[in-house]
Amino acid sequence: MLKESKEAKNETAKLIIEGKTYELPIIVGTENEKGIDITKLRNDSGYVTYDPGFANTGACSSSITYVDGENGILRYRGYPIEDLAASGTFIETAYLLIFGELPTRSQRQEFRDLLSEQELLHEGLRHHFEGFPSNGHPMAILSAVINSLGCYHPDFTELTSLEDFHRAAAKIISKVRTIAAWSYRKAQGLPFMYPDPKLSYCRNFLHMMHSIPHKQFEPTDQEVRALSLFFLLHADHEQNCSCSTVRMVQSTEANLFASVSAGICALWGRLHGGANAGVVNMLQEIRDGETTIEKYIERVKNKECRLMGFGHRIYKSFDPRAKILRQAAHDMLEASGYDDPLLDIALELAEVAMNDPYFTDRRLYPNVDFYSGIILRALNIPVNMFPVMFAIGRMPGWIAHWNESSRASTKILRPRQIYTGLNTREYVPIDMRLDNE
């Protein structure tokens, strides 16, 4: 049974403000994470805490994902990410994140059947793609069409039963592949390929991306496995920007479609879902002779640019996901015979950086983005689709957090601020306002 975070017995933190002492409860998580409960601080003292970026703020309690950045630990529902990557699949992991337990054989089959049942888009949504320009960014299309699902499936905007939630979760996880693939086909001027219910989740996505009429794309088992690992390793990562966005939007009691659509928009940014594209661009600069590894490293040290794919706000040691993707990229390229010089450059760059005190002293190690772009390139996924791939993988985590948040008895999320603007001013009629000289 999962344990709730609880107040530490008889432990409090004391805060002295203007000579008055306030006792604040200490709460402890199941992994002995400790926090100071300040929920009554403003009401009791009139003060708020100031924490730009929320680096020291616990916005919620959650039983979904545990991250220990100091020791490079990542667990979904208690299971080490290494074990899930070695023995599991993306769909099995999605079930775990959303419903709390690994599925039995029959539960897994039922979930797969539900995904196959939900994979088609309403034909009205199919024509929705005609309204987007051919050069429209696929993340904009993905967010817009996911949000539009609420129009075509209004019966799932109010989830009143566990069965409704199961179907809504399967609907989004299944349809997001179709929407993503069709946004790519739209940009390429290619006919849309319908999903094939006989194919597995990842194989079906690659079919919709790369098949053409009368010529089915046949990915190798290694390619399918690499894509499954990519999705699995991106499935959740605790309270990051996009996850927190989903939870904040849900706190307004917005429906699941609208909430994950907002998560997609948050993921779009260069510092979040777009980071692996930055890695590929960096490696291509080196490959094309615009710079060398040594020169690029010096530019980083001189703070002229960033070493993309290195360092992580949470991890202060090696990102465990990066280790798994590095091996997956190597295995896939070796099995397929695909020769990508970017992998060789990436390996050399990582070796140089990890033997340089500038990076090791700052505990800057490769993160998940450093190798994920190489896998996507080998799968013939264009760079502007990289954040879309991230969103497909992250969907189970967003759904799990939306559900957890919806079951919590919390108010609408509403951070405070420290106001630094002008004090009260008198209104000046327009005829008396002077233009600046």
N, C-alpha and C positions, 0 to 999 in steps of 0.2 A: 504494500500500500504506500502511496506517495505521502510524504510528510509535508505539512504546511510550514512555512517559515514562522517562527514563534519568538516571543519575547524571551530574552535571556533572563533566567531567574534572578530577581533582585539586582540586576545590573542596570545602571543608568549612566548617562553622560550628563555632566553638569555644565551649563552655559551661563556665564555671568554677564549681564547687560545692565549698564547703568546702576551697578551695585546690587541688582536683584538676580538671584540664582534660579534657573529653570532646570528641572530634571527631565531629561529626554530618554525614553525607553531604548534599550538596545535590542534589536531583533537579529536572529541568527538563522541562516539557511541550512539546508541539509548537508551542504559541503563546508559548513562552518564559516560561510561568508557572513560578515557582521555589518550591520548598518545602524545608523542613528535615526530613530523615528521622529520626524519633525512635523508630523501632520497637524499638531495643535500649536506649533510655535507662533505662527502669525496671530492666531486668535488670542493666545495668552500674552504675547509680548508686543505685537505690532510689527515685528521684524520678519523679513523673509531671508532666505539664504541666496547667495549670488554665485552662480556656477555656469558661466558661459560655456556652451558645448556639452553640458550635462555630463562631463567626464567623471564627476564624483557624486552623481545623483542616481539613486535607484528609483525609477518611475513606477515600478510594479514588482510584484512577485510572480514568478513563472516556474512551471514544472516541465518545460519543453526541452530546452537546450542549456547545457552547462559548458562554459568556457573558462579555462584557467590559462590566461595568456602568459603568465610567468613560467609555466612549465610545459607549454605547448599541448594542452589537453582540450579536446573537443568531444562532447558526448551528446547524442540525441536520446532523450528519455532514459538516460543512464547507460546507454550502449556506446562504447568507444568507437569513434569514427573509423579507426583502423579495422575493427572487426566487421562493421557494416560494409565497408568498402571491399574487404576481402571475400565476404560470403553473401552479401545481400545484393539487391537490385534497387533501382530508383523507386519503382512502384511499391515494393515492400517497405522501403524507408519512408515513402510518402504516407503510407497507411500508419506506420508507427508514429510519425510526428502528429498526424491529425487525430488519431483515435487512441493513442497512448500505449499500445502494445503491438508487438510483431504479430502479423496475421497467421492464423493456422492455414493449412493448405486450402481448406474450403473457403475461408474468408478471403484469401488472396485471389482465388478464382472468381468469387462473387464480385470483388472489387474490379478485377480485370474485365469481367462481363459488363459491369456498370460503365466503365470507361469506354468500352466499345459501343455501348448503347448511346452514349452521350457525345460521340466524336463529331457528328455532322453538325453543320451550322444551318440555322434557318435560312431558306433561300433569300429571304428579304435582307439578311445580313450579308449574304454573298454579294448582292448588288450594292451594299453599303460601300464596298471597296472602290466602286466606280467614282465615288465622290472625292477620292484622294488623288493628288497628283502623282505621277509616276516616280518623282524624286522625293516624295514624302518620306520622312524618317520612319522606319518600322516601329520605333518605340511609341511615336505619336499615334500610329495606326493601332498598335496593340492596346494602348490605354483606352483609346476611344471606343474600339469595338468591344473590349471586355466590359466597359461601362454600359454599352448598348445592350448587352445581354439582359440587363434588368428590364428593358422594354419588351424583349421577346419572350422572357420567362418571368412575368410579374408574379406568378405563384410562388417563386423562390426568393422574392425580396423580403418576405416575412417568413422566417423559418420557425415553425411552431412545433416541430417534432424532430427526433433524432434521425428518422428516415428522410425527412426533408433535407436536413443538413448533409447526410451522406450523399444524396443525389446532387445537391448544389455543389459540394466539394468535387465530386466526380465530374460534374458538368464543366467546371472551370478548368480543372487539371487536364481534361481531355480536349476541350475546345481551344485552349491556349495554343496547343501545337498547330491546329488547323489555321488559326488566325495568324500565327507567326509565319508559317510556311506560305500562306497566301499573300501576306504583306511583301515577302521576298519575290514571289512570282509576279505580283503586280509591278514591282520595280523593274523586273527583268522583261516584262512584256510577254510572259509565258502563260499558257493556259493553266487554270487552277486544277490541281490533282486532288481528288477526293480521298479521304482516309480509307484504308483497307482494313476491315475488322479482323482479318486473319493474321495481321502482323502485330508484333509486340510494340510497346509504347515507343521506344527509341527507333526501331526499324521503320515504324509507320511514319514518324516524323521525317526521317531521311528520304523515305519514298515520296512524301508530299513536297519536299524541297527539290529533289533532283530527278524524279521520274519525268518522262514525257509520254504523251499518248502512244500506246503500242510498244513502249520500250521502258520496262520497269527497271528502276535503279536497284542494284543488289549490293548493299554494303557488306563488308566482311564481318565476321564475328568479333574481331578485334576492334573494328570501328564502332560497332554497336556497344560493345563493352566500355570503350573509352567514353562514349557519349553518356551512357548510363552513370558512369563514375563522375563525369562532369556535373550532371544534374544532381546526383546524390550528395556530392561534396558542397554544393551550393544551396541545398535544400533549406537550411536554416542557419542562423548565426547570432542568436540571441537578440539583444535590443539595439540593432544597428539603425541607421537612418530610415530605411524603407520599412522595416518592421515596426519601428516606433510610429511611423506615419500611418500604417494600417491600424494600429491600436488607437491612435488619436482620433482618426476618422470614425472608427467603430464606436468610440465613446459618445458620439453624437447620435448613436443608434442608426447610423447609415447602414445600408444593406451590404452584403458580402461583395457583390460585384463592384459597387462604388468604392469600397474600402481598398480592395486589391488594385483597382485602377489607380488610386492615389499612390499606392506603393510602387507601381510601375513608374509613375512620374518621378517619384523620389529616387528611384534606382537609376534613372536616366543619366544623372550627373557624372561628370568626368572623374570625380573623386570617389565614386561608389561603383555603379555597374559598368562605367566606361573605362575603368582602370586597365583592364587587360588589352583594350585597343591601344592604349598608350604604350604598353610594353611592346606590342608588335611594331608600332611606329618607330620606337627606339631601336629595336633590333634591325629594322629595315634600313635605318640611317647608317648603321654600322656595316650592314651587308652591301649597301650601295656605295660605300667608300666616302660618304659625307663626313665621317669621323671614324675613329678607331676606339677599341675598348679602352685603351690607356687614356686617350684624350677625353673620352666621355667621362671616365672616372674622375679625371682632374676637374672637368667642368662641374661635376657634382660636388666635389670637395670645395670648389670656389663658389658654391651656391648659385651657379649660373643655370642649373637645371636640376631636375629630380631624377633619381635612379628608380624608374618605374618598376613596380612589382617587387620592391624591397621595402621592408618595414611594415608595421601594422599598428594601428592605434591600440589594439588589444594585446596582440602577441609580442612578447619581449624575448622570445626564443623562436625556433623554427616553426613556422605554420605547419601543423600536421597534414593539412590538405595539400600543401605544396609537395611534400614528399611523395604522396600517393599519385598526384598528377604527373610528377616528373617521370615516375616509372611507367605510368600508363602511356604517356607520350612516346617514350622510348619503345615500349612493346608494340604499340600500334604502328609506328613508322617502320620498325624492323620487320614486322609481319607483312606489311603491305608493300614494302620496297619503296615507299615514298621518301624521297630525299629532300629534306627541308633544311637548308643551311642555317635557318634561324635557330633550330634546336642546338646545333653545334656552337653558334654564337652565344646562345643563352647559357649553355653549360660552362663555356669559357668565362663569360662575364660573371657568372655566379661564383666560380672558383676564384677569380681575381678579387672580387669584392669580399668574399668570406675569408680571405687571407690578408685582408687589409685592416689594420687596427682602427682606421677611421670608421669603418662600418661595424666591426665586431664590438668596439668599445661603446658604440651607440646602440648595440643590439639590433642592428638592421639585417634581417635575413630574408630570403625569398618568401613571398606570400603566395596565396592561391592564384593570383592573377599572373604570376611570372610564367607559368607553364600552360595555363588554360588556353591562351590565345593560340599556341602552337597546335594544340589538339583541334581547335575549331578551324584553323587554316587547313589542316590535313583533311578535315571533313568537308572542305569547300564551302565553308560558311564565311560570307563577306564580313569585313570589319564592322560595318554599321549594324550588323545583326548580332554582334557580340553581347550587348546589353540585353537584347531580346532573349538570347539563350540563357543568360543569367536569370531573367525573370521567369522563364519556364521552370528552371530548377528551383527557384525560391518560392514558387507558388504554394507547395505544401506547408512550408513554414508560415507564410502569411495567413493561410487558412487556419492553421492550428492556433496562431496567436489571436486571430479575429474571434475564434470560438472561445478561447480561454478568456479573452477580454470581455466578451459578451456575457459570460457566466459570472463574472466578478461583479460585486456590488459596489461599483465605483461611480463617481460623478463624471460629468464631461471633463475631459482633460483640459486644463487651462493654466499654463504657466504664468507666473508673476514677472514683473520687471522692476528695474530701478530706473525711474524717469530722470533724464538728464537734459530735457528741453527747456524752453523759456518759461518764465513764470507768467502769471496773469497779465494780459495786455488789454488795452482798450481798443475797441474796433475803430478803424479809421475809414471814413467814407471815401469812395473811389476818387472823388474830385480833389481830395486833400492829399492823396498819395503821390509822392514825388518819385519820378524815374531816377534810377542811379545814374550819376554822371559818368 
